[in-house]
Amino acid sequence: MSRNKKIIILILCLIGLGLSFELCRVFYNANFSENPVKSICAINDMFDCDAVAKTSYSQFLGIPLSLWGVILYLFVLFMLFVDKIKNIKGLGFLAVFKNPLSYIFCVSLLSFCISMVLGCISVFKINSVCIFCFMTYLIDFLIAVTAKDWKNGIFYEIKNSVSDFLEAIKVRRYAFWFILVMMLFASVLVYTSQSNVLSPQILKRNMMIKEFSQYKNIVNNNVMGPSDADVVIDEFIDFNCGGCFIANLYLHRIVSEFENVKVVQHNVPLDITCNPKMQYEGHKNSCLKSKYVIAAGKQNKYWQMSDILFLQGPENEKEILEKARLVDFDIKKLKEDANSEEVNEEIKKSLKLAEEKDISGTPTIYIGMKKFLGVNSYPDFKNIVKEAGGRLKPGADE
């Protein structure tokens, strides 16, 4: 390994390791802290590390992607110095690593390819970009380029790595330890992916679905609760908004526990396709979802479609229709209504109402004349409804 290559890779690796540790801090702060402090890389709606860290895409097999990054850079550091480490008494078996640069190239190239997929998800699905994440993607690419032996073909390092691996596992003790380590690693991944112990956003979502999905209420189109209710809650939502998902579950429970409260749900898709106030793409396909939930209301199944959109997360028209078939919709009518001018006009009315009420984000909730942006804890929200005049049903918990 040439000295210059080693120095360049070492510098890149240390920068990547520092960024990964910072991203671990951002992930922890965004997901585990009760009062998260805004991170330095949360600049606006488009460039927001915190927003990305809160999504399910910030982890793989139950492990935060930032922690995978730490593992990658520690492996690269290990490979950089394996020639020296193997000379330590008792570590002679490390001589099995014959071509460290080849291994560094392979893992860095693989990481970069995966990063490109993650980058597309961030831009086109999450609609927020993590600047530090993209910096690590660049570092992975530069490490791979530096480790590459350009005198040989593109597959040279891959052939070296595969050849060394096959030769190593011919030795029984190496094969035994490799299998044992892989079994232990697989066990850890099974535990983290099943328990979601390191993925609180998924754990919280699953717990809330389990807790609140039992609440089914008297509904009429986009209204939930008694028609003569004393307390009216206007909910302005976007079906691609994570906070709206939580707010929706809260409101289902509110109506089930209070006898004089009703909820009116208004669609405010933050999607440039139908929302003229949007200056950028925003939440892709949220206009489409709003059209389908309003169309479902014409079959008296507004809230069934709302559940489909929030709980099952279909991404396009094909997936929405596939889910709708399982709930006994008239699919032909549903599709015709969703693409009708009448539904378009209803969305325009909701957007106009949102503009009149000076709504700039979702979820926004109005209880009478009081405006609430975002979602508090359920007990806090319940107390707000009580203060507004909500009466608990007999037997409902105080």
C-alpha positions, 0 to 999 in steps of 0.5 A, a space after each residue: 500500500 503506497 504511503 500517499 494512498 494510505 494518508 489520503 484514505 486515512 484523512 477521508 476516513 477520519 472525516 467520514 468517521 467524524 461526520 458519522 458520529 455527528 449523525 449518530 448524535 443527530 439521530 439520537 437527539 431527533 428520536 430519543 430526546 424529549 426536548 430535541 435541540 435543532 441540529 446545525 444541519 437543519 437549515 430549512 424544509 429542504 435541507 433538514 438532517 433532523 427531518 430525515 433522522 426521524 423517518 424510517 429510512 434513517 435505519 436499516 435492519 433496525 440499526 441507524 444508517 449513521 451507525 452503519 457509517 461508523 462501522 464502515 469507517 472503522 473497518 477501513 481504518 482497520 484495513 489501513 493498519 492491518 499489516 502492522 496489527 497482524 505483527 502483534 503477538 496472537 494476531 498472526 491470523 490477520 495475515 489472511 487479509 492479503 489485499 487491504 486496498 481491494 477490500 477498502 475499494 469494495 466496501 466503499 464502492 458498495 457503500 457509495 452505490 447504496 448511498 445513491 439509492 438513499 440519496 434518491 429516497 431523500 430527494 424524491 420521497 422524504 423531500 428533505 436532504 441531510 447535508 452531512 449524509 451527502 458529504 459521507 456519500 462523497 467521501 465513500 466515493 473518494 475513498 473508493 477512487 483512491 483505493 482503486 488500482 487504476 493499472 488493472 481492470 474495474 473488477 480487479 479488486 472484486 476478484 482479489 476480494 472474492 479470491 482471498 475470501 474463498 482461499 481463507 475459508 478453505 482453512 477450517 478454523 477460519 471457516 468456523 470463526 467466520 460462520 460464528 461471527 456471521 451468526 452472532 451478527 445476524 442475531 444482533 440484526 434480527 434483534 434490532 430489526 424485530 425489537 426496533 430498540 434503536 428505531 424509536 420512530 418505528 416503535 412509536 408508530 407501531 405502538 400508536 397504531 396498536 393503541 389507537 386503531 381500536 377506536 372506530 367512531 360514527 362518521 359522515 364523509 370527512 366529519 367524525 363524531 356527533 353532528 350536534 357536537 358543542 366542540 368542533 375540531 378542524 384538522 388540516 392535514 397532508 397524507 404525506 405528513 408524519 405529524 398528521 398521522 399522529 394527529 389523526 390517531 389522537 383525534 380518533 381517540 378524542 372522538 371516542 372518549 368525548 360525547 360532544 366533540 366532532 372532527 372535521 378533516 380538511 385536505 391541505 396537500 403540500 404538493 405543487 401539483 394542485 397547491 399553487 402556494 407551493 414554490 417547490 415539489 413538496 410532498 409528492 403525490 399528496 394531491 393524488 391522495 387527497 383526491 382519493 380520500 375525497 372520492 372515497 367520501 362519495 361512497 361513504 368511506 372517507 375514513 376507510 380511505 384515510 386509514 389506508 393512506 395513513 396506515 398502509 402508505 400507498 405511494 401511487 394510484 396503482 397502490 391506492 386502488 390495490 388497497 381499496 379493492 380489499 375494502 370493497 370499494 366501487 373501484 370504477 366509481 372511485 377512480 372516476 370521482 378522484 379524477 373529476 372536476 368536482 373533487 378538484 373544486 373541493 380541494 381548491 375550497 380546502 386550500 382556500 379555507 387554509 389560506 384564510 386561516 393563515 395555515 402554513 404547515 401541517 398538521 394544524 388544528 383549530 379548536 374553536 378560534 384557537 390554533 395549534 400547529 403540530 402535535 402535543 402529547 395525547 394527555 396534553 391534547 386531551 386537556 385542551 379539548 376539556 378546556 374547550 368544553 369537551 365532556 368525557 363519555 361515562 366510563 372514559 378515563 380522566 
